[in-house]
């Protein structure tokens, strides 16, 4: 039985983290798990492409969106800690 590459959860966490970045960078706590999940799925799908079904490019895009959200939230969190 093949596993699904479910990108929906990663996109949802990333988008909510973009919305939470204005609240002292607290979106970091949503963007970090999204990036970790996306990174693990991309690694697993790269190592065993026959075990997964779904759009691999969409998962790579979700990983990129999560990384951008993580960077923006991290910078804003550091800015708030500094001031």
N, C-alpha and C positions, 0 to 999 in steps of 0.2 A: 504494500500500500504506500502510495506516494504522499509526502508531506506537502502542505500548502505554504507558499510564500505569502503570508498575510501582511500586506503593507498598510492596511487601514489603521491599525493600532499605532503604528509608528508615525503616520501622518497626523493622527489626532493628537498624540502627545506633543509633537513638534509644533503644531499650530497653537495649541493651548499654551505652550511655553513661550511662543512669540507674544501672546496676549499678556502673559504674566511677567514679561521682562520689565515692564514699567513699575512693578511692585517690588522694588529693591532687588531685582535679579532673581526672584524666587522661581522663575521658570527653569532655572538650572536643574532643579530637582525633578523636572519632567523631561527635559531634553537629554540628560545624561542616561537614564534608563532606555530612552528611545534609541539613542545612538548605540548603546551596548547591544540591545536586541537586534538592531539592523546589522551591526558589524558581525555578530555571531551568525546570523542567517546567511549573510553574504559569504562568510568563510565556509560554512557547512555546504552551501549550494555550490561553491566553487570546487570543494573537495569531492563531493558526491552529487554531480548534476543529475544523475538518473533517479535519485531518491526524492527530488523535489519537482513540483509542478507549479506553474505560475510564471508571472513575468519577472525575470531576473533583472531586467533594466529598471523596472519600477522599484525594486528593492534597493538597487544602487542609488536611485534618485531619492528615495526615502532616507537612506543613510546620509546623503549629502544635505538634505533639508534638516535632518536632526543635528548634523555637525554645525551647520550655520546657526541654528537656534542655540546650540550649546555655546558657541563662541560669543554670540551677541549677549546672551544671558550672563555668561562668565565675565565679560568685560563690564557689564552694568553692575554686577555684584561686586566686583573689585572697586569700581568707582564709588559705590555706596559705602563700602567698608573704609575706603580712603577718607571720605568726607564724613 
